[in-house]
Amino acid sequence: MSSSPTQSPGGRRARFDELRARVSGTVAERHEPSYDELVTPWNLAVAMRPAAVVAPLSAADVATAVAFARAHDMTVGVQATGHGAVSSLAGHVLLATRHLDEVAVHPEQGWARVGAGVRWTRVIEEAARCGLAPLNGSSPDVGVVGYTTGGGVGPMARTFGLAADRVRAFDVVTGDGVLRRVTPREHPDLFFALRGGKGAGGIVTAVELDLLPLASFYGGALYFAGEDAPGVVDRWRAWSRTLPEQATTSFAILQVPPDAPGTPPPLAGRMAIGVRFLWVGDPQHGARLLDEMRAAAPVLLDDAAVKPYTKVGSVHADPVDPLPGHEEGMLLTDLTDEAAARLLAVAGPGSGSPQLMVEVRQLGGAYAREADHPCAFTHRDAAFSVLAVGIALDPAVVPHARWLCTALADWDTGGIWPNHGPPHDATSARRAYDEPTLARLAAVAERYDPDGVLAAAAFARRSAPAART
Ligand SMILES: Cc1cc2nc3c(=O)[nH]c(=O)nc-3n(C[C@H](O)[C@H](O)[C@H](O)COP(=O)(O)OP(=O)(O)OC[C@H]3O[C@@H](n4cnc5c(N)ncnc54)[C@H](O)[C@@H]3O)c2cc1C
């Protein structure tokens, strides 16, 4: 498979007409009005420039588009929301899954079937009508399938594990253009690869996942002034170590612009630190546990309360509107006194940090345990995750994020979550996966995508041990 298509624009157009005639969904090339609307990702820092975008209406459309790309020597990428956009796909085909929008909740058996274009918000709302909850991420605006195929570490990760741990089945179109049903017994190699391997196993058209009997929770965030960050972080480090697994917590040093929509006045245009807490258990017990953090410094804003699960997005309060973001993540073996001091020196009060957010999540608990079926998510032994998010257009953001990683290098596991450093080349792939996992992902790519049609599988082929010898 070549890395860019060789046909002339005229020849390509004629061929996309052939595709248009064979699918029920939209096919738009660059000159067509719906192209920009379909390709523009949530992360505006990535300029998507595929030769054409296909918005399928069915799994059959997905299979037709993959077979077409295979026949015409193109690769195929996939986008639901563009929260995780990494590549322009210049000259190739983008599948925009937004119309694959089925959500069917099965309350008696506690599971849901969810189409590839669905965001967590809809699953949360539809499950909540039956007193159930999914294992979504911090932002309900993110796509279910993109999140889950990257493992999915959410605001209840210490209590219930990863989203990928709760998958029952996928419907997926593999690179050979075949629509397959994937479960622990049917194509177990794909079942392994699709849970953590991002899109390397294929293009998911629907996923079936377990829901939890959870109508409400105790939690939210406590916000303190940025200048109190050293004391808050110090207290959080000691306090978080004492928490049972019913609690998942993180802190985030925030610098929200004064004009950011929806920001509460005490937080706008200043440095603040938020301590996030989600407690699954007796609410009074959770409130008492959080009282210890309330005493760390004067609280600017106390958002913790008993909430219906539909309010889970309030715990992290991630931005909803599209922005040109740059993310830099890493995983830590520990957050010692020295590590916390270095983090605060680079990103805390007086540091001049340009980041919108520098976040540390406590891991462990159910996150650290393999689920019933092994999967391609590798870094269960990390103790903390770190994520810096800034505006990509600010020239200070990338060097500062690298500086932060250097400052924490003594505790760096060397790993990264596939969702925070989407694997796209050998270096990022070796951070996202260990060698045995890379070898298994490469074997899956060879078997189900022999012509290298899937853009998201390229990293597995390039970085597998055999490919490097
Ligand atoms: C505000 C925000 C909050 C976040 N919070 C968390 C969090 O708490 N925990 C966490 O783990 N991650 C988190 N993430 C990262 C997020 O999970 C990834 O960016 C994820 O890839 C987004 O999926 P998407 O479908 O919305 O994005 P898209 O950009 O549409 O897709 C990203 C990638 O997902 C894969 N993908 C999407 N659809 C399919 C499909 N149908 N078949 C196969 N592969 C597919 C592809 O590799 C694709 O390139 C967050 C990101 C943002 C921007």
The ligand as an ORCA input file, in Angstrom:
! r2SCAN-3c Opt
* xyz 0 1
  C     -11.868     16.950     26.659
  C     -11.302     15.542     26.568
  C     -11.441     14.680     27.661
  C     -10.917     13.383     27.600
  N     -11.026     12.557     28.685
  C     -10.503     11.312     28.649
  C     -10.586     10.439     29.788
  O     -11.112     10.800     30.832
  N     -10.043      9.200     29.669
  C      -9.479      8.746     28.509
  O      -9.060      7.581     28.457
  N      -9.391      9.556     27.415
  C      -9.869     10.817     27.474
  N      -9.763     11.638     26.384
  C      -9.105     11.149     25.186
  C     -10.152     10.510     24.251
  O     -10.616      9.297     24.821
  C      -9.524     10.220     22.887
  O      -9.143     11.434     22.297
  C     -10.475      9.440     21.985
  O      -9.757      8.976     20.883
  C     -11.616     10.306     21.505
  O     -12.495      9.533     20.737
  P     -13.480     10.271     19.699
  O     -14.180      9.225     18.927
  O     -14.264     11.279     20.445
  O     -12.419     11.047     18.797
  P     -12.071     10.893     17.250
  O     -11.027     11.930     16.997
  O     -13.287     10.941     16.421
  O     -11.416      9.468     17.130
  C     -10.093      9.302     17.618
  C      -9.564      7.961     17.238
  O     -10.351      6.936     17.841
  C     -10.370      5.800     17.002
  N     -11.741      5.572     16.555
  C     -12.784      6.441     16.537
  N     -13.873      5.838     16.027
  C     -13.502      4.585     15.711
  C     -14.173      3.478     15.127
  N     -15.465      3.535     14.761
  N     -13.494      2.327     14.937
  C     -12.189      2.228     15.292
  N     -11.499      3.245     15.839
  C     -12.158      4.406     16.045
  C      -9.504      6.119     15.814
  O      -8.186      5.691     16.067
  C      -9.574      7.622     15.758
  O      -8.483      8.197     15.079
  C     -10.268     12.934     26.422
  C     -10.119     13.800     25.342
  C     -10.623     15.091     25.407
  C     -10.435     16.021     24.236
*
